[in-house]
Amino acid sequence: MTNDAAEGFFICLHEDGAPTLRLEGAPDGVVSLAGNGGAGSGVHGVQGAQPLVEILAVGHGRAAANLRNTATAIGSRLRYVAHEVLDDDLVRTIHVDQRDAVSGLEIRSTLRVPVRGRSLQAWTTVRNGGSEAVHLQSVSSVMVSEPLGPVPLEALDSIDGYSDWVGENRWSTTPVRAQDGLVSLDLPLHQHQDARGSRAAVSHGTWSSGERVPAGVLTDRGAGTAIAWQVDHNGAWRVELAERLGPDDGSLLALGMFGPTDADHGWLRTLRTGEAFTTVPVSVALSGEGWAGAAAEMTRHRRTLLDRRRRPAVVFNDYMNTIMGDPTTDKLLPLIEAAAEVGAEYFCIDAGWYDDDGDWWDSVGAWEPSTSRFPGPGLAGLLERIRSAGMVPGLWLEPEVVGVRSPLVDRLPADAFLQRRGVRIVEQGRYFLDLRSPDAIKHLDTVVDGLVDEMGVGYLKLDYNVTPGPGTDRDADSVGDGLLRHNRAHLEWIDGVRERHPQLVIENCASGAMRADYGLLSRLDLQSTSDQQDPLRYPPIAVGALLSILPEQAANWAYPQPNMDDEQIVFTMCTGLAGRLYLSGRLDAMQPRQRQLVREGVDLARSWSDDLLRATPVWPLGLPEWSAPWVASGLHTAHETLVAVWWRGSGPREVVLDLPAGSIEIAYPSMPAHPWRIARQADGTTRIQVADDQPQARILRVAHPTNDLPLTH
């Protein structure tokens, strides 16, 4: 279906009468994407609404001075030209074309709307149809006007994610109208259409989740409507909430989502006549059942982004609290046997397998197996031992960096590395490959193809422990432009690897979870959620990860040790079972009873692996504070819910959980060292009590009353 500017258009993107977004274009006028807040049908007037696209460019600037990327001159001048709707069984794709007569820019907004669900993915393409070059400073992937409908800003809360190394996915809920948010300014009194500031989340460089999680939720605390958002990009991004003056001088909230911008990231892109630029993709999901309902919708949406889905197998990795980057044949052989005994399906040899002198950090790059660490049959012989034990062998790789001591420094040309002012960027003893370089790509393809085709590697853990800062100015309009081009070349390289090796399982690590985004996770199989080595600190990370990462991709480390008692082993195993179990630990030194306790946890993970592909997360205690004494999360399916509950050894020994209806049993461990008192209350909640001061955890199984209980929508 197509249309033209003489008619305008109105499209309700989802079933009306519930929270939805409405796309509307006035004849030869403004185009807007706006929420209805579940208020029913009816055209949302576009006059005075936030435009669908905002573009900041040198020489054009803003229509109203501010420190945001909204109220831009080009955005205010865009006029609807035409639109097209393409339907198939799974996705509706909508293209909306606009034009700015002054600059000559031609804009196409693309909205990808899954047929089943209440979500969309969007991006913007800008083409210069004028006679003069245009220097872009920011281009929105999408702008949403009143995302939850025309509600007072005082009714809205923002759920924002914060990250640090070993402190990932920490969530904070604050009012939009707050001291540090969008305070009431009485804009009509001051004869202004806009506030000048914003409430913004910004991440820099190549650690897309290194500072802020590239996801969040905006919720109407009274009505229960909510919209979840995420930036599907493996680099720098910005998301902002801005207050604008809407019709009848009422406050209007605008949600803007961007990749890199000039002010935040030093991004400037020059478009000469006929040239085009496409923004990074972003996603939103809506629900009338609060923030947790929006999280469930976003979970389902993320699954529509994946280019493949397969059963989440259990991986054993030798690093965390185990070998810690010092693998040898003598250390690995007993671990391989023990990992196979407890039921691991993949065995990954982590960092250090290529290093001969014991200092592997700044020698990376050539990726040639060490001979001193693996005498005799060598690394290839160890990989064969893994296969003969019934597991798929894997290796750790940090492909995008080259250590300053690596022989590759002199083998590759200078333009194979990220540079500033002709100087290679270095961080903590590492240079960075520029993946726009054919020489860099040829090297990495040779490495990966050799490991897979010649050595039989079936699993790669891709790490990324340093970040190059704002970017590179080599062959780029700006450092931010160079970084974005590199980001996109990185994804193209991964696509090539996947095409050549479709059975290869690839983990996204990135120093714990410093680059956990759906630019990468739409392509890769699992995401290590943290490098946190303290089992008592890991639960809030594992629980928080379910708001930004699919359950089947959220790989939580469990690292049981021979010096742990039964409750300590269960505690760390429950952390792994809260998402996708990612196993480590000195299993080889354990007593048979201890190893059986681990095996029981692995058996539960394997028996539930198909369910994990359908599960949506629930939070019986809400999103946890970092030091909360009780932490809980659940994985909800049509027939049962698995709930992980941790008591961290301080604070009250009892807690009340909001669990789904149904019978409750302890799914893990089968014979706990200390009994828990679990009782349903008259109001339907569940009270849990522990009997002593030792930290403890359990996996509860809630069997739903019928086998056809629908998932929450």
Secondary structure, DSSP 8 states (H G I E B T S, - for coil): -EEETTT-EEEE-S-TTSS-EEEEE-TTS-EEEEE-TT--SS----TTS--S--EEETTT-BSS--SSS-SBHHHHH-EEEEEEEEE-SSEEEEEEEEE-TTT-EEEEEEEEEESSSSEEEEEEEEEE-SSS-EEEEEEEEEEEESTT-S--GGGEEEEEEE--TTS--EEEEEESSSTTS-----GGGGT-SB-S--EEEEE-TT-TTSSEEEEEEEEETTT--EEEEEE--SS-EEEEEEEEE-GGG-EEEEEEEES--HHHH---EEE-TT-EEE---EEEEEESSHHHHHHHHHHHHHHHH-S-------EEESIIIII-S---HHHHHHHHHHHHHHT-SEEEE-TTTT-SSS--GGGTTS----SSSS-TTHHHHHHHHHHHTT-EEEEEE-TTEEETTSTHHHHS-GGGB-EETTEE-EETTEEEB-TT-HHHHHHHHHHHHIIIIIT---EEEE------TT---TTSSSHHHHHHHHHHHHHHHHHHHHHH-TT-EEEE-STTTTT--TTTTTTSSEEE------TTTSHHHHHHHTTTS-TTTEEEEE---TTS-HHHHHHHHHHHHTSEEEE-S-GGGS-HHHHHHHHHHHHHHHHTHHHHTT-EEE-TT-S--TT-SEEEEEEE-SSEEEEEEEE-SSS-SEEEE---SSEEEEEE-SS-SS--EEEE-TTS-EEEE-SSSS-EEEEEEEE-SSTT-----
